[in-house]
């Protein structure tokens, strides 16, 4: 008997067993309908993977037994290794490996974004060797397996029934908004179950509740009306300093003594309840400049439309100085935010994040030495050391510390040494920021420069005790709450502001306070002036695979598969959902700037 069919069956059983890793991370659904759906979902899904593998390998049987064996073992190894990697990614971030992640990993800046220790690479090689051995063992088992024609037909019929039940249950569960069903498709990779809301309504069934829908895109309409500005008598310089993965609680005298020492100086304003527009660099930086979520990314990138906050500066003769530690081609900020700047400094020199941070600050200092003094500048310094937990040995302040090895992390891991590693990196970058501020003071540029210091997103170290490490995995405070410090000499009295603000407020603040623009902020931004303390009913986030609306401390997450999650800012499940009217208003933000 050809061993291809037995190999596929054995392979599917192994993958179904491996799927428990996903459910272990997410949590098992213990209600009867949830358990039933989990079973049929897992079996239908991974047997489908196995049949596809069989179709790819089948032509090799025409060449010979060895070719078929090689194809099956190679194909099985590749898929199994992908699943092993995906299980790790899902455990850390609660999303799956996709094209955007692969583009970042294999892109020009991949080694700067993904920093792996030697021990982690050794563990990866060991896992790969074990997977190859497993696949070889499955092939040997398949060669000694026998299935009758009746058994083969029975297996296919059972799989088709499982597939039908899984999709039917999901269609019903989504229509009735059954939590233990609609929450499950995000658990397994490449799961796209069927839905039939309109069909069920036509048949006379009634949904459980009025569902929320993400609005469809249209044609980009930015700004909604032409910008109206009056040129100030004296043009102020602008400097934006962003530290990658800088969480808000790091702004204290122990971890960031340099920036903290400036908080009581005239003109310095500390916004303590500030949120990024995303939980990763792409969303954080995009929302900071455009004042809208990065769900608009494709439209601005495709048309090379720069943000108004930078376009206005260039039109007024500002000299741009863009000094990013990591390459700004990945994500492709050179195609949207900085698309109008030619030539553009792409990245920094150095083998480690801290070395590249030093290089960025050195080049910034040289920029100040050489730029025309009669022209204002628009500066952007983007530091990366905390993202890579990177700092020189001489800069260690907090101990014990150890490099991150994501493959060894779990919910019981002591976070202290990793937190100390992170703190050391933040402390190092704080010293660099102190150099920049001191240098501006020596040059007598402080009073003429609007300065903003913040982070692109936060960084979680299992703070929620649900095995989240890093960022880009949820929209809690740990991953979205960042510091924001503003220096504005036109507001000399220092303040500490605890009302809610976000990255969407930065562009309106600069456009109104520095450029003298009088256009209503809602015509080009989701936010308003930072110094406007009137309530903000909600804010929105956009991640790699989800969008979210935050009302107060309540976060409602809309996943790309249509599933919905609700939790508070510390990842505790909500006992009461936010008002539907506010959620719907928040969702409208994702299409406000489309015709």
N, C-alpha and C positions, 0 to 999 in steps of 0.2 A: 504493500500500500504506500502511496505517496505520503511522506511525513508532513507535508505542508499544512493540511487541515488539522492534524493533532497538534502541531506546533502552534498554530493560531489559537486553538482552544486553551492550551496550557499557558500561552502568553497572556491571553485575556484574563485567566484566573489569577495570574501573578499581578497583573495591573489592577484588578479589582481589589486584591489584598492590599496593594500599595495605596489605593485610594483612601484607606483608613487614615493615612497620614494627613490628608486634607481635612477629613472630618474631625480628627483629633485636634487639629489647630482651630478649626472653626467652632467645634462643639457638635455633639451628636443630637439629633432631634429625637426626643423620647416620646412624643405623643404618637398615637397609632398611625395617623395619616402621614406624619412626618417620617416615621420609620419605614412605612410601606413605600413612600416616594423615594427615600434614600436607596432602598434595595433595588427597585426597578431602574432608577436613574443610573446607579453605578454599573449594573450589569449591562443595560442597553448601551451605555456610553462607551465602555471599554471593550466590549465585544465588537462594537463598530470600529474602534481603532484597530482591533486585530484583523477584522475582515479587510480593511483597507491595506494593512500590511501584507496580507495574503495576496491581494490583487497586484500589488507592486512586485512581489517576489515570484508570482506564478510563471511569468515568461522565462525565468531562469531555469525552470525544470526542463525546457526544451534543449538547453545546452548540456545539462548533465547533473548528476547528484551533487557533485562538489560545488558547482556554481549555485545551485539552489541552497545548499547548506550555507555557503558564504553570504548569499543575499539575505537569508533569514536571520542569521546571527548578526550581520552588520546592521540590517534594518531594525531588528529588535533591540540591539545595543543603543542605537541612536535614539529611538523612541524612549527606551527605558532611562537613558541618561537625561534626556529632556525632562521626563517626568520627575526624576530625582532632583534635578536642579529646580524645577518648577515647584516642587513640594517645599524646598528650602525658601524660595522666593515668597511663596504664599504664606509660609509660617512667619516671615519677617514683615511682609507688607500687605497681605490679604488681597493681592492681585496676582495675575499670571504673567508669565513671560510673553511679551508680544513684540510686534515689529518695532515699536518705539524704543523698547528696552534694548533690543538687539542692535538697533541703529546706534544707540548711545555706547553700547559695549564694544562694538567693532568699529566705531567711528574714530576720527583722528584724536579725539580727546578721551577715548575710552579708558586709557591707563591713568588719566588724571581723575576721572569720575569714580571708577571702581578700583579701590586700593585693597589688594589682597596680600596677606602676609605669606612668607615661605611655608609656614606650617599649614595654612589653609590650602595652598596649591598641592602640598604633599597629600593632604586628606582627599582632595579632589581626584588625584591620580589613583589613590587606593580604591576609592569608590568606583572609578571607571574600570579598574581591573576586576573588581568583584562583579560588576554588571556583565562584563564580557564572560567571566566564568559561569555566571548564572545562565546567560543565553546559550552557551555551549552545552550546559547541562540540560536545558529545555529541549535543545535539538536532539540530544542523545535519547531523552525520554520519548520524544515524538517518534523516533525511528522504531521504537519498540512498542508503540501504541497501535491499536487496531480499532477502527470504527466501521460498523456495517453501514450500508446505504440508509437503512431505516434510522439508525442512530444519528447519522449526519442530517437527515431531513428533520428529525425530531428536534435537534439542537437549533437548527435554523428557525423552525416554527416557534420554539420557546423564546428565541431572541426577538423575533418579530412581535410576539405578544408583549414581551417586556418593553420593547420600543414603543409600541402603541399605547400601553398602559401609562408609561412614563410621560409621554407627550399629552395624553388625554388628561391625566391628573394635573399636569402643569397648566393646561388651558383652563381647566375648571378652577384650580387654585388661584390663578392670577385674576380670573373674573370675579371670584369671591374674596380676593385679597386674604388668602390663608397664609399667615406668616411662615409656618414651617415648610411651605412649598415654594412661595415666591422668593425666599431667601436662599434657596439651595443652588440654583444654576451657577452662581458666582463661585461655588466651591470647587468645581471640577473644570479643567481647562477645555477651551473650545466647545463649550456647551451652549447650544442655541435651540432650546425647546420651542415648540410651536405655541402660539396663543390664538385665541379665537373669540375675542371680546365682541367684535361686531356681529359675528355669526350667531353667537349665543343670544345677543340682544334681539336679533331678527327672529330668533326662534321663540321669543317671549320670556326669556329668563331675565332676572333683574340682578345687577351687580350688588355686592355687599355695601359699597360706599362709592361716592364720587371719586374716581381716581385722579391723581395729579399727573400731568403730562408735561414733559420737557418741550418747550415750543420749538417749532422747526426753524431752520435758518432761512435767511433770504439773501438779498444783495446788501453788501456792507454799506452803511450810511453813517460816516464818521468824518467830522462831527455832525450833529443833527442840524446845525446852522453855522454859518461862518463865524469865526472867532473875532471878537471885537476887543481891541486893546488900546491903551494909551501909553505911549513910551514914557517911562519914568525919566526924571532929570538925570539921575545917575544910575547906570546899569550895574546891578550887583552880580558878582560871581556866584556860581552854583557849584557845590561839591556834594555828591552823594556817595557815601561809604557804606557798602553792604558786606556783611560777613556771612559766608555760607553756613547754614545750619546753626545759626545763633539763637538759642532759646532765651526767653525773656528773663528767667531767673538767674542768668549769668551776669546780669548787670548789677554787680555788688562790689564792695571795696576789696574783697579777697580775690575774686576771679578777674575783674576788670577794674583795677585801681586807677588806671589812667583816665578812662572815660568817666568813671564815677567821680573823680576829683574835679571834673568840669561842671557837674550838675548844679552847683550852687552859684556859678558865675553869672554875671549879667548877660542877658540874652539867651540863656540856655533853658530849654523847655523839655521836660521828660514826660512822655506819654506812656503810662504804665499798663494800660489796658488796650494794647494795640495788636491787631491781627493781620497776618499776611493774607493775600488772596488765594493762596494755595498751600499745599503741604510738600512741595518740591521746588527746585530751582526754576523750572520752566514756568510754573504758575506764579511763583513769588515775584520774580523779576518782571514778568509780563504785566502783572497787576500793578506793580509799583510805577511803571512808566506809562501804561495805557489807561490806568484807572478802570479796568474792566477785567473779567476773568479770562483765562487763557483758552477758553472754549472758542474765542475769536481768532485764535492763533493762525489757522490755515488761511483765513481771508486776508489778514494783514501781511502774512508771509508771502502769499501768492502775488499780491499786488505791491509788495515792498513799500508799505505805507508806514512811515515813522510816527511815533507818538507826538501829539501836539506839544508836549512839554519840551521835547528836543527840537522839533521842527521850528518852533517859535524862536528858540535860541539861535539856531543857524541862520534864520532869516534876519535876525537882529545883529548879526556879526560876531556872535560868540565863537570863541576858539574851543573846539571840543578836545578833551583829553580823556581817552577811554583806556583804563589800565586794569584789565582783568587778569587775575592769577591763572585760572584755567582758561582753556580756549573758548571763545564766544561763538565758535562755529558749531558747538555741540552742547546744548541746544543751539539752533541756528539763529541766534540773535542778530547776526550780521545781515540777515535777510528781512528783518522787520525793524526792531528798535533802532539799530545803528546802520540801517541800509543807506542813509543819506550821507554818511561820513566816509570820505575818500581822501587819502588812504586810511585804513583802519588797523589799529594794532590788534592782532588776533589773540595773542596769549603771551605768557611770560616764560623766561628761561629758568631751568632748574629741574632736578630729578625728583623732588618731593614737593608737596603742597607748600610747606613752610618756606622752602627756597624760592618758589615761584611768587609767594607773597612778598618776600623781601625784594625780589626783582621788580615787582609791580610798583612798590613804594619808591624804590630807587629811581625808576623811570618817571614816576610822577614828580619827584623832586627836580629831576633834570628838565621836565616840561615847564615847571615854574621858573627855572633858571633862564629858559630860552624863549618863552612865549612873549609876544608883544605886550608891553605893559599898558598900552592905551586901549587894549581890547579886553572885554570881559571873557572869562573862561567858563565852560560847562564841564566839570570834572566828574568822573565816575571811577571809583576804586572798588574792585570786587575781590575780596580775600577768601581763601579756601581752606585754611589749615584745619578748622574744626570739623569740616566735612570729611577730611581724611584722617582725623585724629593725629595730626602731624605737628611736630615741633622738634627743635634740636635738643640733644641730650642736656645741654647746658641750661635749657629753659624749663627743666622740670621743677615744679613747685609743689604739686600735689602727688602724694603716694599713699599706698601702692598703686601702680598703674600697669596696664598691659595692653598690647595691640589687640584690635578687634579681630575675632575669628568667628564669623557669622555661622559657620557650620557647627560650632560647639555650643551655641547659645540656646537656652531653653528657659522656660518660665521659672525655674528654680535657680538659675545662674545668679551669682552675686554680682550686682551691677557696679559695685564700688570701684574696682580697678579700671573699668571701662569709663566710668564717669570721671575719674581722676585724669585718665588719658585725654578725655574730651576737654576738661577744664584747663589742662596744661596748654592745649592748642589754642583755646580761647584767650588765655592769659598772654600767650605769645603774640597773637594778633592785636590784643589790646595795647601792647607796647608799641606796635607799628602805628596804630591809630594815634597814640600819644605823640609819636614822632611827627606825624602829619600835622596835628593841631599845633604843636609847639613851633613847627617850622612856619606855619601860616602866621602865628603871632609874631615871630621874629621878623617876618617880611612886612608886618603891619597890614596884613590882608584880612584879619578877622572881621573887622567892622564892615568890610565891603563884600563879605562872602556869606551866602546862605548855605549852611552846612546841615546835612541830614545823615544820621548814623542809624542803621537798622540791620535786620537779617532778612534773608529771602524766605526762610521757613524755620521751624523749630527742629528739635532732635530728641526723639524719645529713647529712653534707656530702660525699657520695661516699667515705666512709671505707672501704667495702668494695670500692671501685673496680669497681662494677657499675652505675654511673649511678643510684644512689639518692640523692635529695635531699629532705630534710625528714623526714617521719615517716609512720606509718600504712601502711607498705609491707612491712616484715618485722619479725621478732622478735629481731633481733640486739641485742647490748649497745648499739650506737649509738642504737637507738631505744627501748630499755626500761630501760637502766641510768641511774638518776637519783641525785642526792645525797639523803641523809637526815641531818639534824642535829636532835637532841632536847635540849631544856633541861629538866631535872627536878631541882629543888633537893633532892628526897628521896634522890637518888643523887649526892652532892657530888663524888665523885672523877671527873674527866673521863676518858673512855675513847675509844679508836679500835677499832672492832669490824669485823673483816674476814670474819666468817662470813656465810653467805647469809641475807638478809632480804628481805621484799617488802611492798608496800602492804597485803597481806592481814593483816600483823602489827600494823598501826597501831591498828585498832579494839580488838582484845583488850588492847593495851597501855594504852589510855585507860580502857577499861571496868574493867580490873583495878586499874591503878595510880592512877587518879584517882577513879573512882566507887566503888571497893571491891567490885566484883562478883566473886563466887566461882564462877559458872557456868563449866563447861568451855568453853574457846574453840571447840571443834569443834561446839558446839550453835548457834553463830551466825556462825562465820567459817571461812575456809579456812586461816588462819594461826594464829600463837600470839604470846605476848608477845615484843616485840623483844629483851628482855634474856634471853630463853631461847636459849642458844647450842647447843642440841641440833640435830642435822642435820635439814634439811628435804629429804626425798627428791626432791621435784619442786616446780615451781611451774607455774601455768597462765596463759595470756594469752588475751584475746579481742579481735579486731579487727573491722573493718567487714565483712569477707567471709571470715574464717577464725578458727579457734581453734588454740591450740598448747599443747603440754606440753613443758616444759624439764626435762630430767634431767641434772644437772651442767651441762656446757657444750653438751649436745646438745639441739637444738630440733626437735621433730616438729610439722609444721603440717598441719592438716586443713582443706582449703578447702571452701567451701559446695557445690561440685560433686562432692565425694567424692574429689577428688585429694589426694595426700599428698606432702609435701616434708620432707626432713630435711637439716639443716645445723648447723654449730656456731655459737657466739656471734658469730663474725666472718663468717658467711655462707659458709664453706667447706663443700662437700659432705661428708657423713659417710662414713667408710670402714666404720664398724660402727654398726648401729642400736642404740638403747637397749634395755634389757630390756623385752620385751612386758608383763610383769606390772606394771612401774612405769608404763608408758604407759596401761594400762587403768585403773590406780588414779587417774592424773591425769585421765582422761576422766570418771571418776565424779564429779569435782568439779563438772562442769557440770549435774549433776542432784541433788546432795546435798540441796539445800533444796527439793525437790519431794516430794510424797507419791506 
